[in-house]
């Protein structure tokens, strides 16, 4: 699965701007996540810890519904993710919930996420 132009741009900007750019999911991992979501026919995905949103863009491109894109606590990387989500036709379906998981997405029995 080739890397999209948007994901490549996000990866490159993450490398330039972020303090710990090695945290980003790269093209190989993104393709793997996308393939796994397709295999299990994922309808919902909860990602805890998104960094700059690369994996969210990969996963959302194959899932039917995204109730909680991410739980994250760093505003700088979330701002970069929002910038790239806004450039994607699927970006408006990705929700970022700031704060700790236990406070933002309920418990593991919560079926809304």
Number of C-alpha atoms within 10 A of each C-alpha: 10 9 14 12 9 15 20 15 14 22 19 12 14 23 15 11 12 16 10 11 16 10 13 20 20 16 19 12 14 22 18 16 18 22 16 14 20 15 9 8 12 17 14 18 19 14 18 16 17 22 26 30 29 25 24 27 24 23 25 22 17 17 16 14 16 20 17 20 26 26 24 21 16 14 13 12 19 21 13 18 22 18 15 19 23 13 11 15 9 12 18 11 17 20 16 22 18 17 15 13 17 10 11 15 20 12 11 8 7 8 7 9 16
